[in-house]
Amino acid sequence: MIGGIDRPDRGCVLIDGQDIGALTDDALSDFRARHIGTVFQNFNLLPVLTASENVEYPLWKAKLSGIERTRRVNELLDAVGLAEKAHRKPAQLSGGERQRVAIARAFAAAPSLILADEPTANLDSHTGEAIIELMRRMQRERGVSLIVSSHDPQVLAAADEHVFIRDGRVVAHQRANQEDVLA
């Protein structure tokens, strides 16, 4: 629901003051493109595109000039440590490199919210830790909210807040290093 894929049966989902459930399908698609970046568990990179082109892809809808798109793509690939691999296709990258391209792509349109689904699931623990650190750094530098769905203890340890959901219901909510707020 937060990503606007499903609509609530009751209540509302507010992002940047906008009730996204009240938007038409086209308006919701435009809203997602401008305000929500997504990091998928399985990367979801387009295999025929290079790393640079995968990061640039969400910028096409934003109608930025070619110069601005190139500047932003180069900045993001540099931020994730992949400037030298900009012209490689996903099959030529390691799992950790693919996840870093996916993170750069999620940040490309300068969204206010990033949703990450198990961003460390396909990675070894060392690479997973590096991905967590990268996402937190980019979150701080770019002032974006980050919502991560994960079973990874490393991700939980790095989070500011934890919301535990079982069978579609919130069963606990706690700030890091504090007791449950809701049980």
C-alpha positions in Angstrom: 0.0 0.0 0.0 2.8 2.4 0.8 4.1 1.9 -2.8 0.7 2.5 -4.2 0.4 -1.0 -5.7 -2.6 -1.9 -3.5 -5.2 0.5 -2.3 -6.5 0.5 1.3 -10.0 -0.9 2.0 -10.4 1.8 4.7 -8.2 4.6 6.0 -5.6 6.3 3.9 -2.0 6.3 3.0 -0.4 9.8 3.1 2.9 10.5 1.4 4.1 14.1 1.3 0.6 15.1 2.4 -1.0 13.3 -0.6 -3.6 10.6 0.0 -2.3 8.2 -2.7 -5.4 6.0 -2.5 -7.5 8.8 -3.8 -5.4 9.3 -7.0 -6.4 8.0 -10.4 -4.2 5.2 -11.8 -2.4 7.7 -14.1 -1.9 10.3 -11.3 -0.7 7.5 -8.9 1.8 6.4 -11.5 3.1 9.9 -11.9 3.2 10.3 -8.1 5.3 7.1 -7.7 7.7 8.2 -10.4 8.3 11.6 -8.7 8.1 10.6 -5.0 8.9 6.9 -4.5 12.1 5.0 -5.3 12.1 1.2 -4.9 15.0 -1.2 -4.3 13.9 -4.7 -5.1 15.1 -7.9 -3.5 16.1 -9.3 -6.9 17.5 -6.0 -8.3 15.0 -5.8 -11.2 17.6 -4.3 -13.5 16.8 -4.3 -17.2 19.4 -6.8 -18.6 19.7 -5.1 -22.0 20.7 -1.8 -20.4 24.0 -0.8 -18.9 24.4 0.2 -15.3 24.2 3.9 -16.4 21.1 3.3 -18.5 19.4 1.4 -15.7 20.0 4.4 -13.4 18.9 6.8 -16.1 15.7 4.9 -16.8 13.4 6.6 -14.2 14.7 10.0 -15.2 13.1 9.7 -18.7 9.7 10.3 -17.3 10.9 13.2 -15.3 11.7 14.9 -18.6 15.1 16.2 -17.6 17.5 17.4 -20.2 20.1 14.9 -21.4 22.8 17.0 -19.7 21.0 16.9 -16.4 20.2 13.1 -16.7 23.9 12.4 -17.4 25.1 14.6 -14.5 22.7 12.9 -12.1 23.5 9.4 -13.3 27.3 10.0 -13.0 26.9 11.5 -9.6 24.8 8.5 -8.3 27.1 5.9 -9.8 30.0 7.6 -8.2 28.2 7.8 -4.9 27.7 4.0 -5.0 31.2 3.3 -6.1 30.4 2.2 -9.6 31.5 5.0 -11.9 34.1 2.8 -13.5 31.4 0.1 -14.3 28.8 2.5 -15.8 28.9 0.8 -19.2 28.6 -2.8 -18.0 25.4 -4.7 -18.2 23.9 -6.4 -15.1 25.2 -9.8 -16.2 28.7 -8.4 -16.0 28.3 -7.2 -12.4 28.4 -9.1 -9.1 25.3 -9.3 -6.9 26.6 -6.5 -4.7 27.3 -4.3 -7.7 23.8 -5.0 -9.1 22.3 -4.0 -5.8 24.3 -0.8 -5.8 23.0 0.0 -9.3 19.5 -0.7 -8.0 20.0 1.7 -5.1 21.4 4.4 -7.4 18.3 3.9 -9.6 16.0 4.2 -6.6 17.6 7.6 -5.7 17.7 8.9 -9.3 14.5 10.8 -9.4 15.3 12.5 -6.0 12.3 10.8 -4.3 11.2 11.7 -0.8 10.7 8.0 0.0 12.6 4.9 -0.7 11.1 1.4 -0.3 13.5 -1.5 -0.1 12.4 -5.1 -0.1 15.0 -7.4 1.4 17.9 -5.4 0.0 20.5 -7.7 1.5 18.8 -11.1 0.8 20.9 -12.1 -2.2 24.2 -10.9 -0.7 26.9 -12.3 1.6 27.0 -10.7 5.1 30.0 -8.5 4.3 28.4 -7.1 1.1 25.1 -6.8 2.9 26.7 -4.7 5.6 28.2 -2.5 2.9 24.8 -2.1 1.3 23.2 -1.1 4.6 25.9 1.5 5.2 25.5 2.8 1.7 21.7 3.2 2.0 22.0 4.9 5.4 24.7 7.3 4.0 22.6 8.2 1.0 19.5 8.6 3.2 21.3 11.1 5.3 23.0 13.0 2.4 19.8 13.2 0.3 17.2 13.7 3.2 15.0 10.8 2.1 12.8 8.6 4.2 13.8 4.9 4.0 11.4 2.0 4.7 13.0 -1.4 4.5 11.3 -4.8 4.7 13.7 -7.4 6.0 14.4 -10.5 8.0 18.1 -9.7 8.1 19.4 -9.0 11.7 22.0 -6.6 10.2 19.2 -4.5 8.7 17.2 -4.6 12.0 20.3 -3.5 13.9 20.8 -0.5 11.6 17.2 0.7 11.7 16.0 3.7 13.7 12.5 2.1 14.2 11.1 -1.4 13.9 7.5 -2.2 13.0 6.7 -5.9 13.2 3.9 -7.2 11.1 2.3 -10.7 11.4 -0.7 -11.8 9.2 -1.2 -8.3 7.9 -1.4 -6.6 11.4 1.2 -4.5 13.3 2.1 -6.6 16.4 4.9 -4.4 17.7 6.4 -1.0 17.0 9.6 0.2 18.7 12.3 2.8 18.3 15.8 1.4 18.3 17.0 0.5 21.8 13.6 1.1 23.4 10.7 -1.1 24.6 7.7 -1.9 22.4 5.3 1.0 21.9 2.5 -1.3 20.7 2.1 -5.0 21.5 
